[in-house]
Amino acid sequence: MELRELRAFVAVVEEGGLSAAARRLRISQPALSQTVGGLERQLGVKLLVRGSTGARATEAGTALLGEARAVLARHDQAVRAMARYTGPGGGALRIGIPLELPSGLLDPALAELSQAHPETSVQARHLSSSEQLAALRAGELDVGFLRERPSGPEFDALLVVRERLGVLVAAEQAAELAGADGIALDALVGLRWVGFPRAGSPAWYDELTAVLRGHGLDLGPEAPQGQTLIADVKLAAVASGRAFTLAPPNWQQPLPDHVTWSPLVGHPLVRRTWAVWPADSRRRDVGRFIAALDRSVCG
């Protein structure tokens, strides 16, 4: 069990429903439902009874509630106790990483951090934007790299990369569809988009799908929650000749001979990634890392 899962469960019980709890945690309701459902599967018990009027704890959920509150209180107490020791550097810099982060993006900043704060180790976790945001709020991450910028004063953010997305299609189709400037989105009508679950990054998903639908593409059903679309899954779907997926030009996965990448005419899709950290952070190693990241981006 992770702290963010316990916080999510406690919030649902205390608020009496998913909608209110999602507002309290400032995450999407699907992401919250996914987190609580994952906790139930992990424990092998039903924790909540959901109904039209909200949600309430089962007998097992009531038992967990007390334990969860105790664990969270102990964690928060430990964080407060350690705060006076973590001004210069906290010993570990916990970073959230999304899939397909450009290769080498963090290297200069990490190298400068290592030189300035050799006592700080780096711990990286691969998480979706929604999962990173929840982990940042739970105090489980120090810096996240999100596909959307959080609103409000709780976090500071730095835009670190803008990627003009292109399209991966079967090589035979690329030969038919590509013009001098690449492939137009409209030319992909009839192919299935291999996308990602909205819960992973709601704002980016909505922006992306609005553009695709605006060009007449039928997106079909949303990808199942919790489904991680690794490169091999995308390539297998595209190789069938019935689907396409989106990828940046410097995509790290080697492409098989029967799949090719092409730019999109007019570059209608730009994927942005922000570094996000708590606005009230006073750690000097975090500050040094962000400053180095800012210099490498500007450079």
Residue frames as qw, qx, qy, qz and C-alpha x, y, z in Angstrom:
[[0.000, 0.887, 0.462, 0.000, 0.00, 0.00, 0.00],
 [0.401, 0.277, -0.011, 0.873, 1.18, 3.51, -0.83],
 [0.073, -0.371, -0.441, 0.814, 0.43, 6.65, 1.15],
 [0.259, 0.112, -0.286, -0.916, -1.41, 8.21, -1.79],
 [0.434, -0.236, -0.798, -0.344, -3.75, 5.19, -1.89],
 [0.318, -0.425, -0.717, 0.452, -4.48, 5.50, 1.83],
 [0.022, 0.293, 0.133, -0.946, -5.07, 9.26, 1.49],
 [0.337, -0.046, -0.555, -0.759, -7.45, 8.64, -1.39],
 [0.433, -0.344, -0.831, -0.059, -9.42, 6.04, 0.57],
 [0.229, -0.410, -0.551, 0.690, -9.63, 8.21, 3.71],
 [0.119, 0.169, -0.114, -0.972, -10.81, 11.19, 1.64],
 [0.395, -0.198, -0.690, -0.574, -13.62, 9.18, 0.02],
 [0.418, -0.440, -0.770, 0.196, -14.88, 7.92, 3.38],
 [0.198, -0.395, -0.367, 0.818, -14.63, 11.32, 5.06],
 [0.188, 0.178, -0.229, -0.938, -16.29, 13.16, 2.16],
 [0.582, 0.277, 0.622, -0.445, -18.92, 10.48, 1.65],
 [0.745, 0.596, 0.290, -0.081, -18.36, 10.13, -2.07],
 [0.728, 0.090, 0.301, 0.610, -15.90, 10.17, -4.97],
 [0.273, 0.788, 0.244, 0.495, -16.87, 13.57, -6.38],
 [0.343, -0.927, 0.054, -0.145, -16.28, 15.50, -3.16],
 [0.785, -0.446, 0.273, 0.332, -13.13, 13.53, -2.40],
 [0.669, 0.368, 0.292, 0.575, -11.74, 14.23, -5.88],
 [0.065, 0.901, 0.085, 0.420, -12.34, 17.95, -5.36],
 [0.597, -0.788, 0.150, 0.032, -10.62, 17.80, -1.98],
 [0.769, -0.266, 0.388, 0.432, -7.59, 16.00, -3.41],
 [0.258, 0.790, -0.217, -0.513, -7.74, 18.10, -6.60],
 [0.161, -0.209, 0.875, 0.405, -7.52, 15.12, -8.91],
 [0.520, 0.016, -0.472, -0.712, -9.98, 13.75, -11.45],
 [0.774, -0.168, 0.348, -0.502, -12.76, 11.46, -10.25],
 [0.930, 0.266, -0.236, -0.088, -11.72, 8.64, -12.66],
 [0.424, 0.515, -0.627, 0.403, -8.16, 8.80, -11.31],
 [0.377, -0.381, 0.574, -0.619, -9.45, 8.63, -7.74],
 [0.907, 0.018, 0.111, -0.405, -11.77, 5.72, -8.57],
 [0.793, 0.414, -0.436, 0.097, -8.85, 3.92, -10.19],
 [0.125, 0.516, -0.669, 0.520, -6.67, 4.43, -7.12],
 [0.595, -0.243, 0.498, -0.583, -9.29, 3.14, -4.67],
 [0.937, 0.197, -0.073, -0.279, -10.14, 0.22, -6.95],
 [0.604, 0.493, -0.581, 0.232, -6.46, -0.68, -7.14],
 [0.180, -0.431, 0.673, -0.573, -6.26, -0.65, -3.34],
 [0.821, -0.054, 0.279, -0.495, -9.25, -2.99, -3.12],
 [0.893, 0.343, -0.284, -0.066, -7.69, -5.39, -5.62],
 [0.322, 0.557, -0.655, 0.396, -4.38, -5.26, -3.80],
 [0.331, -0.302, 0.668, -0.594, -5.98, -6.12, -0.46],
 [0.247, -0.094, -0.937, -0.228, -8.49, -8.56, -1.91],
 [0.033, -0.514, -0.750, 0.414, -11.45, -7.03, -0.04],
 [0.042, 0.709, 0.435, 0.553, -14.26, -4.61, -0.83],
 [0.314, -0.133, -0.393, 0.854, -13.63, -1.38, 1.06],
 [0.226, 0.198, 0.091, -0.950, -16.51, 0.78, -0.16],
 [0.297, 0.524, 0.798, 0.015, -20.16, 0.40, -1.01],
 [0.024, -0.118, 0.256, 0.959, -20.97, 2.83, -3.80],
 [0.188, 0.598, 0.775, -0.083, -24.49, 4.06, -4.39],
 [0.202, 0.723, 0.392, 0.532, -26.49, 6.90, -5.91],
 [0.329, -0.929, -0.114, -0.124, -26.12, 8.92, -2.72],
 [0.058, -0.848, 0.509, -0.133, -22.37, 8.45, -2.34],
 [0.721, 0.215, -0.641, 0.151, -20.01, 5.91, -0.85],
 [0.600, -0.663, 0.288, -0.342, -19.61, 4.39, 2.60],
 [0.079, 0.511, -0.850, 0.102, -17.08, 2.06, 4.15],
 [0.826, -0.133, -0.511, -0.197, -17.72, -1.65, 4.44],
 [0.793, -0.608, 0.038, 0.016, -16.79, -3.49, 7.64],
 [0.821, 0.009, 0.087, 0.564, -13.33, -4.10, 6.19],
 [0.294, 0.663, 0.087, 0.683, -13.16, -0.48, 5.07],
 [0.450, -0.839, -0.009, -0.305, -14.00, 0.75, 8.57],
 [0.863, -0.404, 0.085, 0.291, -11.19, -1.39, 9.97],
 [0.667, 0.275, 0.135, 0.680, -8.76, 0.01, 7.41],
 [0.018, 0.878, 0.147, 0.456, -9.90, 3.59, 8.03],
 [0.581, -0.809, 0.089, 0.012, -8.53, 3.66, 11.55],
 [0.811, -0.199, 0.266, 0.481, -5.26, 2.07, 10.50],
 [0.505, 0.563, 0.260, 0.600, -4.90, 4.41, 7.52],
 [0.155, -0.937, -0.052, -0.308, -5.46, 7.51, 9.62],
 [0.707, -0.652, 0.190, 0.197, -2.83, 6.32, 12.10],
 [0.763, 0.087, 0.306, 0.562, -0.30, 5.63, 9.32],
 [0.307, 0.738, 0.220, 0.559, -0.90, 9.02, 7.68],
 [0.374, -0.916, 0.017, -0.144, -0.66, 10.86, 10.99],
 [0.780, -0.450, 0.250, 0.357, 2.60, 9.09, 11.76],
 [0.645, 0.360, 0.301, 0.603, 3.97, 9.93, 8.33],
 [0.071, 0.880, 0.141, 0.449, 3.04, 13.59, 8.65],
 [0.579, -0.806, 0.109, 0.050, 4.63, 13.71, 12.11],
 [0.804, -0.159, 0.288, 0.495, 7.83, 12.19, 10.73],
 [0.458, 0.616, 0.251, 0.589, 7.93, 14.73, 7.90],
 [0.199, -0.936, -0.026, -0.289, 7.54, 17.59, 10.38],
 [0.741, -0.611, 0.187, 0.209, 10.24, 16.13, 12.62],
 [0.750, 0.032, 0.336, 0.569, 12.66, 15.87, 9.70],
 [0.313, 0.899, 0.229, 0.206, 11.91, 19.31, 8.28],
 [0.256, -0.931, 0.232, 0.117, 14.69, 20.96, 10.30],
 [0.625, -0.366, 0.582, 0.370, 17.22, 18.54, 8.82],
 [0.601, 0.383, 0.612, 0.343, 16.14, 18.83, 5.20],
 [0.128, 0.896, 0.039, -0.424, 16.81, 22.48, 4.42],
 [0.040, -0.626, 0.603, 0.493, 20.01, 22.02, 2.40],
 [0.486, 0.228, -0.740, -0.406, 19.11, 18.61, 0.97],
 [0.782, -0.251, 0.190, -0.538, 16.77, 15.83, 1.97],
 [0.508, -0.312, 0.803, 0.014, 19.02, 12.85, 1.30],
 [0.385, 0.246, 0.832, 0.315, 16.84, 11.65, -1.59],
 [0.298, 0.334, -0.147, -0.882, 15.33, 13.61, -4.47],
 [0.445, 0.289, 0.845, -0.064, 12.18, 11.73, -5.47],
 [0.207, 0.353, -0.366, -0.836, 11.29, 12.40, -9.10],
 [0.670, 0.386, 0.582, -0.250, 8.21, 11.33, -11.06],
 [0.052, -0.349, 0.651, 0.672, 8.85, 10.43, -14.70],
 [0.751, 0.389, 0.201, -0.495, 6.21, 9.96, -17.43],
 [0.780, 0.174, 0.523, 0.297, 6.58, 7.53, -20.30],
 [0.567, 0.604, 0.302, 0.473, 8.47, 8.90, -23.32],
 [0.227, -0.924, 0.066, 0.301, 10.39, 11.67, -21.56],
 [0.604, 0.752, -0.250, 0.081, 13.02, 12.85, -24.08],
 [0.898, -0.111, -0.132, 0.405, 16.36, 11.12, -23.66],
 [0.552, 0.136, -0.124, 0.813, 19.01, 13.27, -22.00],
 [0.143, -0.799, -0.253, -0.527, 16.57, 15.98, -20.91],
 [0.616, -0.782, -0.038, -0.092, 17.49, 15.67, -17.24],
 [0.869, 0.047, -0.160, 0.465, 21.18, 14.80, -17.60],
 [0.316, 0.524, -0.195, 0.766, 22.67, 18.32, -17.28],
 [0.460, -0.650, 0.088, -0.598, 20.52, 19.18, -14.26],
 [0.936, -0.342, -0.085, -0.016, 21.25, 15.86, -12.57],
 [0.750, 0.235, -0.217, 0.579, 24.98, 16.29, -13.18],
 [0.039, 0.595, -0.201, 0.777, 24.94, 19.77, -11.61],
 [0.718, -0.559, -0.004, -0.413, 22.88, 18.47, -8.68],
 [0.948, -0.125, -0.189, 0.223, 25.37, 15.65, -8.10],
 [0.538, 0.358, -0.238, 0.725, 28.26, 18.10, -8.04],
 [0.169, -0.564, 0.155, -0.793, 26.56, 20.66, -5.79],
 [0.680, -0.370, 0.341, -0.533, 24.82, 18.16, -3.47],
 [0.412, 0.309, -0.854, -0.077, 26.72, 14.86, -3.52],
 [0.181, -0.029, 0.847, -0.499, 24.76, 13.76, -0.43],
 [0.638, 0.299, 0.215, -0.676, 21.49, 13.79, -2.40],
 [0.273, 0.006, 0.917, 0.292, 20.54, 10.57, -4.14],
 [0.461, 0.180, -0.253, -0.831, 17.95, 10.47, -6.91],
 [0.340, 0.181, 0.913, -0.134, 14.97, 8.11, -6.86],
 [0.335, 0.166, -0.396, -0.839, 12.85, 8.00, -10.04],
 [0.422, 0.268, 0.828, -0.255, 9.36, 6.51, -10.42],
 [0.076, -0.104, -0.647, -0.752, 7.45, 6.07, -13.68],
 [0.146, 0.507, 0.711, -0.464, 3.97, 7.48, -13.09],
 [0.189, 0.666, 0.543, 0.475, 1.21, 9.14, -15.10],
 [0.053, 0.445, -0.074, 0.891, 0.56, 12.87, -14.64],
 [0.620, -0.563, -0.173, -0.519, -2.43, 12.24, -12.38],
 [0.878, -0.300, -0.305, 0.213, -0.47, 9.76, -10.28],
 [0.519, 0.191, -0.235, 0.799, 2.42, 12.19, -9.95],
 [0.195, -0.548, -0.010, -0.813, 0.13, 15.00, -8.87],
 [0.788, -0.517, -0.217, -0.255, -1.42, 12.81, -6.20],
 [0.836, -0.130, -0.270, 0.461, 2.04, 11.74, -5.03],
 [0.269, 0.400, -0.148, 0.864, 3.22, 15.37, -4.87],
 [0.459, -0.582, -0.056, -0.669, 0.22, 16.27, -2.72],
 [0.895, -0.398, -0.194, -0.054, 0.87, 13.26, -0.47],
 [0.290, -0.842, 0.455, -0.004, 4.50, 14.29, 0.04],
 [0.895, -0.073, 0.418, 0.138, 5.75, 11.20, -1.80],
 [0.674, 0.452, 0.206, 0.548, 7.48, 13.10, -4.63],
 [0.327, -0.589, -0.045, 0.738, 9.71, 16.17, -4.58],
 [0.196, 0.480, -0.357, -0.777, 9.53, 16.97, -8.31],
 [0.659, 0.348, 0.665, -0.050, 7.21, 15.66, -10.99],
 [0.012, -0.243, 0.544, 0.803, 7.27, 15.90, -14.78],
 [0.417, 0.477, 0.681, -0.368, 3.66, 16.35, -15.86],
 [0.279, 0.324, 0.648, 0.631, 1.92, 16.68, -19.22],
 [0.120, -0.792, -0.395, -0.449, -0.31, 19.41, -17.81],
 [0.199, 0.308, -0.405, 0.838, 0.36, 22.36, -15.52],
 [0.278, -0.536, -0.749, 0.271, -1.51, 22.29, -12.19],
 [0.070, -0.728, -0.197, -0.652, -3.67, 25.31, -11.42],
 [0.600, -0.776, -0.172, -0.089, -3.58, 27.26, -8.18],
 [0.000, 0.867, -0.425, 0.261, -0.79, 28.40, -5.85],
 [0.888, -0.392, 0.233, -0.057, 0.03, 24.98, -4.38],
 [0.832, -0.027, 0.339, 0.437, 2.74, 24.19, -6.93],
 [0.081, 0.769, -0.340, -0.535, 5.33, 25.99, -9.00],
 [0.841, 0.316, 0.425, 0.110, 6.00, 24.81, -12.55],
 [0.070, -0.651, 0.482, 0.582, 8.60, 25.17, -15.29],
 [0.841, 0.496, 0.055, -0.208, 7.95, 24.27, -18.93],
 [0.504, -0.542, 0.600, 0.304, 10.87, 22.01, -19.84],
 [0.229, -0.108, 0.799, 0.546, 10.04, 20.66, -23.29],
 [0.619, 0.480, 0.139, -0.606, 7.66, 21.13, -26.22],
 [0.354, -0.128, 0.862, 0.340, 7.45, 18.19, -28.62],
 [0.555, 0.344, -0.243, -0.717, 5.81, 18.36, -32.04],
 [0.659, -0.019, 0.739, -0.140, 4.13, 15.00, -32.29],
 [0.353, 0.318, -0.659, -0.584, 4.22, 12.99, -35.46],
 [0.870, 0.016, 0.143, -0.471, 2.48, 9.75, -36.36],
 [0.215, -0.313, 0.916, 0.129, 3.53, 6.11, -36.42],
 [0.814, 0.309, 0.087, -0.484, 1.83, 4.06, -39.14],
 [0.854, 0.048, 0.475, 0.206, 2.54, 0.91, -41.09],
 [0.298, -0.407, 0.458, 0.732, 5.21, 1.55, -43.71],
 [0.231, 0.345, 0.761, 0.498, 2.91, 0.67, -46.63],
 [0.018, -0.856, -0.514, 0.046, 0.32, 3.17, -45.43],
 [0.285, -0.731, 0.079, 0.615, 2.94, 5.87, -44.94],
 [0.322, -0.076, 0.614, 0.717, 3.98, 5.48, -48.56],
 [0.080, 0.584, 0.706, 0.393, 0.38, 6.10, -49.64],
 [0.218, -0.868, -0.438, 0.087, -0.53, 8.87, -47.18],
 [0.455, -0.599, 0.029, 0.659, 2.64, 10.97, -46.85],
 [0.454, 0.861, 0.135, 0.186, 3.18, 14.11, -48.89],
 [0.511, 0.558, -0.265, 0.598, 6.14, 16.45, -49.05],
 [0.159, -0.585, 0.369, -0.704, 5.39, 17.86, -45.58],
 [0.156, -0.113, 0.882, -0.431, 4.32, 14.64, -43.92],
 [0.155, -0.388, -0.887, -0.195, 0.90, 13.13, -43.24],
 [0.313, -0.341, -0.007, -0.887, -2.22, 15.23, -42.71],
 [0.306, -0.016, 0.773, -0.555, -4.41, 14.29, -39.77],
 [0.692, 0.301, 0.076, -0.651, -7.41, 14.08, -42.08],
 [0.570, 0.392, -0.672, -0.264, -5.67, 11.31, -44.03],
 [0.039, 0.190, -0.926, 0.323, -5.81, 9.05, -40.97],
 [0.677, 0.017, 0.184, -0.713, -9.62, 8.77, -41.06],
 [0.894, 0.135, -0.334, -0.266, -10.53, 5.09, -40.91],
 [0.581, 0.223, -0.674, 0.397, -7.59, 4.12, -38.71],
 [0.654, -0.677, -0.337, -0.018, -7.91, 3.51, -34.98],
 [0.053, 0.781, -0.403, 0.474, -5.99, 5.76, -32.60],
 [0.764, -0.203, -0.526, 0.315, -3.90, 3.84, -30.07],
 [0.107, -0.767, 0.120, -0.622, -4.27, 6.28, -27.19],
 [0.290, 0.086, -0.746, 0.594, -3.96, 6.39, -23.43],
 [0.274, -0.636, -0.715, 0.102, -6.53, 6.47, -20.60],
 [0.026, -0.798, -0.127, -0.588, -7.94, 9.93, -19.89],
 [0.671, -0.731, -0.124, 0.010, -7.43, 9.42, -16.16],
 [0.791, -0.097, -0.021, 0.603, -3.67, 9.51, -16.65],
 [0.241, -0.211, 0.056, 0.946, -3.66, 13.15, -17.80],
 [0.278, 0.675, 0.661, -0.171, -7.17, 14.59, -18.23],
 [0.144, 0.841, -0.006, -0.521, -6.31, 18.06, -19.55],
 [0.062, -0.471, 0.702, 0.530, -3.78, 16.80, -22.10],
 [0.288, 0.241, 0.917, 0.138, -6.16, 14.02, -23.18],
 [0.284, 0.764, 0.497, -0.297, -8.97, 16.51, -23.74],
 [0.086, 0.773, -0.284, -0.561, -6.73, 18.88, -25.70],
 [0.160, -0.286, 0.849, 0.416, -5.39, 16.06, -27.86],
 [0.282, 0.366, 0.884, 0.066, -8.71, 14.37, -28.60],
 [0.265, 0.788, 0.280, -0.480, -10.37, 17.70, -29.42],
 [0.103, 0.634, -0.514, -0.569, -7.82, 18.23, -32.20],
 [0.160, -0.061, 0.947, 0.271, -8.19, 14.67, -33.49],
 [0.294, 0.569, 0.748, -0.174, -11.99, 14.86, -33.55],
 [0.190, 0.783, 0.021, -0.593, -11.77, 18.26, -35.22],
 [0.137, 0.486, -0.686, -0.524, -10.05, 16.53, -38.13],
 [0.777, 0.133, -0.270, -0.553, -12.80, 13.94, -38.45],
 [0.336, 0.263, -0.896, 0.122, -11.11, 11.05, -36.67],
 [0.803, -0.395, -0.214, -0.392, -13.25, 8.47, -34.91],
 [0.018, -0.601, 0.707, -0.371, -11.38, 7.73, -31.69],
 [0.688, -0.131, -0.707, -0.100, -13.51, 4.79, -30.61],
 [0.700, -0.664, -0.260, -0.038, -13.73, 3.71, -26.96],
 [0.127, -0.863, 0.425, -0.241, -11.35, 5.22, -24.43],
 [0.538, 0.301, -0.752, 0.234, -8.38, 3.07, -23.42],
 [0.717, -0.527, -0.456, -0.022, -9.12, 1.15, -20.19],
 [0.298, -0.870, 0.277, -0.280, -8.06, 2.81, -16.97],
 [0.702, -0.526, 0.478, 0.044, -4.78, 1.52, -15.68],
 [0.880, 0.344, 0.225, 0.238, -3.64, 0.35, -19.13],
 [0.276, -0.744, 0.351, 0.497, -0.04, 1.37, -19.73],
 [0.779, 0.622, 0.083, -0.022, 0.67, 1.70, -23.43],
 [0.532, -0.549, 0.467, 0.444, 4.31, 0.69, -23.63],
 [0.197, 0.582, -0.504, -0.607, 6.14, 0.95, -26.92],
 [0.090, -0.070, 0.964, 0.239, 5.74, -2.72, -27.86],
 [0.306, 0.529, 0.735, -0.294, 1.96, -2.48, -27.48],
 [0.292, 0.750, -0.006, -0.593, 1.79, 0.60, -29.71],
 [0.094, 0.491, -0.709, -0.497, 4.03, -0.91, -32.38],
 [0.215, 0.129, 0.966, 0.064, 2.09, -4.17, -32.49],
 [0.348, 0.663, 0.545, -0.378, -1.19, -2.30, -33.01],
 [0.237, 0.756, -0.231, -0.565, 0.27, -0.04, -35.69],
 [0.112, -0.341, 0.851, 0.384, 1.93, -2.91, -37.55],
 [0.438, 0.361, 0.814, -0.123, -1.51, -4.44, -38.18],
 [0.130, 0.173, 0.528, 0.821, -2.22, -1.65, -40.65],
 [0.229, -0.669, -0.641, -0.299, -5.47, -0.70, -38.92],
 [0.443, -0.829, -0.261, 0.218, -4.21, 1.80, -36.37],
 [0.413, 0.629, -0.195, 0.629, -1.95, 4.78, -35.77],
 [0.583, -0.671, -0.300, 0.347, -0.31, 6.25, -32.73],
 [0.138, 0.957, -0.084, 0.242, 1.40, 9.52, -31.94],
 [0.819, -0.324, -0.017, 0.474, 5.07, 9.94, -31.09],
 [0.056, -0.918, 0.193, 0.340, 7.74, 12.66, -31.04],
 [0.663, 0.671, -0.329, -0.033, 10.46, 12.67, -33.72],
 [0.171, 0.575, -0.747, 0.285, 13.13, 11.56, -31.23],
 [0.890, -0.272, 0.042, -0.364, 11.14, 8.58, -29.97],
 [0.248, -0.639, 0.727, -0.043, 13.61, 6.29, -28.24],
 [0.793, 0.024, 0.597, -0.118, 12.14, 2.92, -29.22],
 [0.096, -0.287, 0.740, 0.601, 13.75, 1.40, -32.36],
 [0.692, 0.352, 0.098, -0.623, 11.17, 1.01, -35.12],
 [0.673, 0.057, 0.715, 0.182, 10.74, -2.26, -36.98],
 [0.188, -0.078, 0.594, 0.778, 11.07, -2.16, -40.76],
 [0.031, -0.489, -0.774, -0.401, 7.29, -2.36, -41.29],
 [0.204, -0.864, -0.421, 0.188, 6.52, 0.72, -39.13],
 [0.454, 0.304, 0.051, 0.836, 7.53, 4.29, -39.91],
 [0.165, -0.678, -0.376, 0.610, 7.32, 7.73, -38.29],
 [0.290, 0.517, 0.379, 0.711, 6.13, 10.77, -40.25],
 [0.031, -0.154, -0.294, 0.943, 5.62, 14.40, -39.22],
 [0.199, 0.684, 0.689, -0.132, 2.09, 15.78, -39.17],
 [0.278, 0.503, 0.322, 0.752, 1.35, 18.48, -41.71],
 [0.184, -0.748, -0.104, -0.629, 1.19, 21.86, -39.94],
 [0.327, 0.102, -0.722, 0.601, 2.32, 20.39, -36.59],
 [0.464, -0.541, -0.268, -0.648, -1.17, 20.50, -35.05],
 [0.826, -0.513, -0.228, -0.050, -0.22, 18.55, -31.92],
 [0.270, 0.608, -0.517, 0.539, 2.36, 19.82, -29.43],
 [0.782, -0.456, -0.418, 0.074, 3.01, 17.86, -26.24],
 [0.012, 0.756, -0.351, 0.553, 4.27, 19.94, -23.34],
 [0.768, -0.291, -0.508, 0.260, 5.96, 18.68, -20.19],
 [0.175, -0.836, 0.178, -0.489, 6.30, 20.75, -17.02],
 [0.462, 0.035, -0.706, 0.536, 8.57, 20.23, -14.05],
 [0.486, -0.664, -0.207, -0.530, 6.29, 20.66, -11.00],
 [0.486, -0.012, -0.672, 0.558, 7.27, 21.00, -7.35],
 [0.323, -0.751, -0.548, 0.178, 5.63, 22.24, -4.12],
 [0.159, 0.834, 0.038, 0.528, 5.62, 26.03, -3.94],
 [0.491, -0.822, 0.181, -0.225, 6.55, 25.94, -0.26],
 [0.936, 0.003, -0.119, 0.330, 9.62, 23.71, -0.75],
 [0.176, -0.946, 0.271, -0.001, 12.68, 25.11, 1.02],
 [0.877, -0.183, 0.324, 0.303, 15.13, 22.39, 0.03],
 [0.007, 0.791, -0.382, -0.478, 18.25, 23.83, -1.55],
 [0.341, -0.151, 0.846, 0.382, 18.92, 20.68, -3.57],
 [0.394, 0.625, 0.674, 0.015, 15.48, 20.94, -5.15],
 [0.134, 0.925, 0.035, -0.354, 16.11, 24.61, -5.89],
 [0.202, -0.585, 0.626, 0.475, 19.49, 23.81, -7.44],
 [0.421, 0.170, 0.855, 0.251, 17.99, 21.05, -9.59],
 [0.335, 0.794, 0.498, -0.093, 15.20, 23.32, -10.87],
 [0.010, 0.885, -0.198, -0.422, 17.61, 26.19, -11.54],
 [0.293, -0.363, 0.763, 0.448, 19.91, 23.88, -13.48],
 [0.413, 0.434, 0.790, 0.130, 16.95, 22.52, -15.41],
 [0.220, 0.902, 0.242, -0.283, 15.85, 26.07, -16.24],
 [0.095, -0.739, 0.462, 0.482, 19.33, 26.94, -17.56],
 [0.353, -0.086, 0.855, 0.370, 19.50, 23.82, -19.71],
 [0.375, 0.655, 0.656, -0.023, 16.04, 24.56, -21.15],
 [0.137, 0.932, 0.029, -0.335, 16.90, 28.17, -21.91],
 [0.243, -0.587, 0.619, 0.463, 20.25, 27.18, -23.34]]
